[in-house]
Amino acid sequence: MAGVASRVPVELPLGERTVDVSLPDCDVTVCRPPGGEAVDPRTAARDAVADPHGPSLSERVDGDESVAVVVTDVTRATPDDVLLDILLDELTGAGVDRDQVSVVVGLGLHRPMTDSELADALGDHADLAENHDPGATVEVGEVDGVPIEIHETVASADRVVSTGMVEPHQYAGFSGGAKTVVVGAGGESQIGYTHGPELLAKEGVRLGRVADNPFREFLDRAGDVVGVDFALNVTHGPSGILGASAGDPRPVVRDLAETARGVLAAEVTGEYDAVLAGVGAPKDANLYQTTRAATYVVLGANNPLRDGGRVVIPAELPEGAGDGTGERRFHEWLSGAESADALYEAMREGYEPGAQRAFVVARTLRTHDVYVTNSQHPEVVEDCLMHARSSVEEAVEPGSDVLVVPDALDTLLV
């Protein structure tokens, strides 16, 4: 892709809106994945449930059984209201009454969703929902000596079902499948192990890789222990929801990861002084989530930055660093560090669940600066070893070769 002088502004997402960025003194290349045609989520999900991987949901449950459905939280743009509609219809057809179904919001160590957020996300089914509490878990087994702890509502259910978004993930390759339950409704035991330095340092734990990925393999085995009976997942791209898949969690992830790669992979040649990485809502609500853009660029399959290059991310950050347990630990590690090198070395000795994002950010900052612009909390950015600027233009040196990735979390640089 050849760069051109940016006399015409480029657009980057900022919260629910976009900002125009003009860099007239720079050579600018805009990198967009191939994309793909959006589908109607309801139709796609209904078709997936009707033709699942393995037995249908109605064949897996008896009418007198209790069912726990684990759904995603505000950090995933999953149409959970639609997916729940379809799952509950299928369960009703199998003789399962609505009052036999519980919905657990898979927060992991993120903050609880508010009543308003639950209503927006789950629609008519918000009354069934409870936020996951990592302290309200019970041990249901172990994998490789690691106790698997699951929210008590999920552990006590006869059948476990999950929704999910299969999208690029720093460690699991792609999210979704058993991850919604094992991490989203899990205790600190497996969250701490899966996100700790021992597992994250293993070969194969990387963005966009599902096969031979030790992180993903652990999640799948833990899902077997928990008894994740059925998954209904979707994947998305810049145009919207691109497909759905249902049934056994492993093939569901493989199926949608293949769909996602076809529309999200973008080939980049050359090296750049700066990458402008777009995030937008809901991921730019806090710094914890926003930094995914930087780590996806630097620690992905193809880092396009030359030595000394920087990542620039416009992000609103209305929640600052974030309000959940993991976000607070992320902030504590970064804000208490003297340098990225010192932080990285300290965290290699171990850290609490939720702090793993500080670890991968430290890895990123050892080689590249990160600038966050347009935020409501520049002081939080500066506290966390990154640089705050009021605009993208202020964060880019004149004369730079610039790569613009408008949708950094949905673009696989290869």
FENPE-V292992 format. One record per residue. PHI is phi in whole degrees, -180 to 180 (NA if undefined). OMEGA is omega as a letter, one per 30 degrees, with the letter a starting at -180 (999 if undefined). D_CENTER is the distance of its C-alpha to the mean C-alpha in Angstrom with 2 decimals. Layout:
PHI&OMEGA&D_CENTER / PHI&OMEGA&D_CENTER
This chain:
NA&a&27.99 / -88&l&30.71 / -81&l&30.25 / -133&l&32.33 / -61&a&33.55 / -89&l&31.32 / -88&l&34.01 / -103&a&31.91 / -60&l&28.94 / -106&a&25.42 / -102&l&22.85 / -130&l&19.50 / -72&l&17.24 / -147&a&17.73 / 61&a&16.47 / -90&a&17.90 / -123&l&20.45 / -127&l&21.12 / -123&l&23.31 / -87&a&25.90 / -119&l&26.12 / -118&a&29.50 / -129&a&30.25 / -66&a&33.83 / -97&a&34.60 / -121&l&31.72 / -89&a&31.15 / -120&l&27.94 / -118&l&26.03 / -100&a&23.40 / -111&l&20.88 / -123&l&19.45 / -69&a&18.20 / -56&l&20.67 / 88&a&18.85 / 155&a&20.05 / -88&l&21.72 / -68&l&19.90 / -117&l&21.05 / -74&a&21.89 / -58&a&19.15 / -65&l&21.92 / -64&a&24.09 / -63&a&21.49 / -68&l&20.31 / -63&l&23.98 / -65&a&24.95 / -66&l&22.30 / -67&l&23.53 / -74&a&27.06 / -135&a&26.54 / -85&l&24.13 / -79&a&23.71 / 90&a&26.37 / -61&l&28.27 / -70&l&27.45 / -62&a&26.06 / -65&l&29.57 / -80&a&31.02 / -94&a&28.81 / -121&l&29.78 / -106&a&33.18 / -62&a&34.24 / -97&a&34.92 / -92&l&31.56 / -89&a&28.90 / -130&l&25.33 / -108&l&22.10 / -109&l&19.14 / -98&a&15.73 / -115&a&13.46 / -83&a&10.02 / -106&a&10.19 / -67&l&10.30 / -82&l&6.79 / -121&a&6.34 / -88&a&9.35 / -88&l&10.80 / -78&a&14.62 / -65&l&15.21 / -62&l&18.75 / -68&a&19.71 / -64&l&18.31 / -66&l&20.13 / -52&a&23.22 / -71&l&23.42 / -64&a&22.75 / -68&l&25.33 / -61&a&27.78 / -65&l&27.56 / -67&l&28.07 / -61&l&30.95 / -64&l&32.51 / -91&l&32.44 / 91&l&34.32 / -92&l&31.56 / -74&a&32.23 / -58&a&29.59 / -75&l&30.67 / -93&a&29.77 / -109&l&26.05 / -115&l&23.71 / -119&l&20.17 / -114&l&17.91 / -82&a&14.79 / -78&a&12.19 / -81&a&11.56 / 61&l&11.56 / -110&l&12.99 / -77&a&11.67 / -70&l&14.62 / -64&l&16.34 / -80&l&16.22 / -78&l&19.60 / -59&l&22.07 / -65&l&21.73 / -65&l&17.96 / -63&l&18.58 / -64&l&21.36 / -66&a&19.42 / -80&a&16.55 / -113&l&18.90 / 58&a&22.18 / -68&a&25.17 / -102&a&23.31 / -62&a&22.24 / -67&l&25.40 / -86&a&24.13 / -94&l&21.05 / -137&l&20.71 / -73&l&18.01 / -65&l&17.17 / -125&a&19.19 / -59&l&18.64 / -83&a&22.40 / -106&a&23.34 / -122&l&22.63 / -128&l&25.11 / -79&a&25.34 / -118&a&25.46 / 156&l&26.00 / -150&l&24.88 / -133&a&23.44 / 53&l&25.07 / 80&l&26.56 / -94&l&23.35 / -62&l&23.85 / -102&a&21.35 / -112&a&21.20 / -132&l&20.02 / -47&a&20.48 / -61&l&24.15 / -65&l&23.84 / -71&a&21.80 / -64&a&24.16 / -87&a&27.19 / -75&l&26.28 / -72&a&28.15 / -133&a&25.27 / -121&a&21.48 / -126&l&19.38 / -137&l&15.66 / -99&l&13.69 / 171&l&10.22 / -113&l&8.19 / -89&a&8.70 / -139&a&6.87 / -54&a&7.20 / -134&a&5.80 / -56&a&8.14 / -110&a&9.96 / -79&a&9.79 / 85&l&10.39 / -138&l&8.45 / -79&l&6.54 / 94&a&9.05 / 65&a&12.66 / -67&a&13.87 / -59&a&10.65 / -56&a&10.52 / -87&a&14.00 / -64&l&14.39 / -96&a&11.74 / -61&a&11.23 / -113&a&15.05 / -98&l&16.03 / -93&a&18.33 / -68&a&18.34 / -61&a&20.11 / -77&l&17.48 / -65&l&14.61 / -64&a&17.03 / -69&a&18.00 / -64&a&14.78 / -105&a&13.52 / -91&a&17.10 / -64&a&18.97 / -63&a&20.86 / -79&a&18.12 / -67&a&15.97 / -85&a&19.26 / -75&l&20.04 / -61&l&20.63 / 99&l&18.19 / -82&a&15.02 / -160&l&13.35 / -59&l&10.95 / 81&a&11.94 / -113&l&14.29 / -103&a&14.70 / -69&l&18.47 / 55&l&19.97 / -110&a&16.77 / -59&l&17.83 / -65&a&14.44 / -63&a&13.88 / -63&l&17.59 / -64&l&17.53 / -58&a&14.91 / -65&l&17.11 / -68&l&20.24 / -66&l&19.09 / -62&l&18.29 / -64&l&21.90 / -64&l&23.18 / -67&a&21.53 / 89&l&22.75 / -74&a&19.86 / -82&a&22.31 / -159&l&20.49 / -124&l&17.09 / -123&a&16.69 / -120&l&13.57 / -129&l&13.12 / -132&a&11.69 / -143&l&11.99 / -148&a&13.24 / -57&a&15.19 / -85&a&17.79 / 130&l&15.82 / -69&a&15.26 / -107&a&16.65 / 176&l&17.33 / -138&l&17.14 / -151&a&18.10 / -142&l&19.44 / 117&a&21.22 / -61&a&20.82 / -59&a&17.19 / -61&a&17.77 / -66&l&19.28 / -61&l&16.87 / -66&a&13.99 / -60&a&16.60 / -59&a&17.85 / -77&l&14.78 / -64&l&13.59 / -64&l&17.12 / -60&a&16.96 / -64&a&13.85 / -59&a&15.54 / -62&a&18.66 / -111&a&17.42 / -109&a&14.84 / -77&l&16.89 / -132&a&19.22 / -82&l&22.06 / -125&l&22.89 / -117&a&26.22 / 87&l&27.77 / -126&a&26.66 / -130&l&25.88 / -80&a&26.64 / -149&l&23.61 / -116&l&20.33 / -92&a&19.43 / -112&l&15.67 / -84&l&14.71 / -125&a&11.72 / 74&a&13.26 / -72&g&12.48 / -89&a&10.55 / -72&a&8.45 / -91&l&11.91 / -68&l&13.13 / -147&a&13.13 / -69&l&13.47 / -53&a&11.00 / -73&a&8.01 / -59&a&10.45 / -67&l&11.26 / -57&a&8.26 / -60&a&10.65 / -67&a&13.46 / -72&l&12.23 / -64&l&11.04 / -70&a&14.59 / -79&a&16.56 / -106&l&15.17 / -85&a&14.40 / -67&a&17.14 / -144&l&19.35 / -78&a&19.55 / -87&a&21.75 / -86&l&22.98 / -81&l&26.50 / -54&a&27.63 / 85&l&27.40 / -71&a&24.94 / -130&l&22.44 / -106&a&19.07 / -121&a&19.51 / -130&l&16.85 / -76&a&18.12 / -156&a&16.27 / -74&l&17.93 / 54&l&16.58 / -62&l&18.54 / -96&a&17.21 / 66&l&18.07 / -76&a&16.12 / 123&a&14.76 / -108&a&16.67 / -80&l&15.10 / -59&a&16.49 / -63&l&13.77 / -65&l&13.88 / -66&l&17.65 / -67&l&17.84 / -55&a&15.78 / -67&a&18.35 / -62&l&21.25 / -65&a&20.80 / -68&a&20.37 / -71&a&23.02 / -94&a&25.40 / -95&l&25.38 / -81&a&28.19 / -160&l&26.39 / -65&l&23.39 / -63&a&25.71 / -65&l&26.92 / -66&a&23.50 / -59&a&22.34 / -65&l&25.59 / -66&a&25.46 / -77&l&21.98 / -63&l&23.03 / -81&l&25.30 / 126&a&22.54 / -162&a&20.48 / -77&l&19.27 / -56&a&16.06 / 100&a&13.43 / -85&a&15.19 / -61&l&13.48 / -66&l&11.66 / -64&a&15.30 / -65&a&16.36 / -73&l&14.27 / -67&l&15.14 / -62&l&18.68 / -58&a&18.68 / -67&a&17.75 / -71&l&20.35 / -66&a&23.01 / -118&a&23.40 / -144&l&22.15 / -75&l&22.33 / -123&l&19.55 / -112&l&20.79 / -116&a&19.14 / -117&l&21.34 / 64&a&22.27 / -88&l&20.71 / -83&a&22.33 / -135&l&22.16 / -62&a&23.39 / -65&l&24.86 / -68&l&21.54 / -58&a&20.48 / -65&l&23.87 / -63&a&23.73 / -103&l&20.68 / 68&l&22.47 / -114&a&21.22 / -113&l&23.40 / -104&l&23.53 / -136&a&25.38 / -77&a&26.32 / -148&l&25.64 / -63&a&24.21 / -57&l&27.84 / -72&a&28.64 / -96&a&25.94 / -116&l&27.23 / -71&l&30.57 / -57&l&33.19 / 84&a&33.84 / -76&l&30.36 / -86&a&28.95 / -122&l&25.67 / -106&l&22.79 / -104&l&20.89 / -117&a&17.45 / -60&a&16.98 / -128&a&13.48 / -66&a&12.05 / -83&l&8.39 / -120&l&10.16 / -131&l&12.99 / -97&a&13.76 / -80&a&16.78 / -128&999&19.35
